[in-house]
Amino acid sequence: MNDLNDRLMKLEIMFMGQEDTIGTLNTLVHQQQIKIDLLEKQLLQVAEKVIKAENESEDETNEPPPPHY
């Protein structure tokens, strides 16, 4: 009977440790998702700026050269 109680106590201790680990991992995953969302938003902003800059440079190259050329 004592052996059974010892085994049960070990299982309970392991379970509590796993609960703590899962809670920590959940917090880390949540923080990483927030960072990923922010990085995706920043990437879209940069991509929009690059496209805008490319379009502006295309507009400048499509203009005829000045008369002194």
KAMO-V98637 format. One record per run of one state. SS is the DSSP state (hx for helix, st for strand, lp for the rest). FROM is the first residue (numbers start at 1). LEN is the number of residues. If there is no record, write none. Layout:
BEGIN
SS,FROM,LEN + SS,FROM,LEN
END
This chain:
BEGIN
lp,1,1 + hx,2,60 + lp,62,8
END
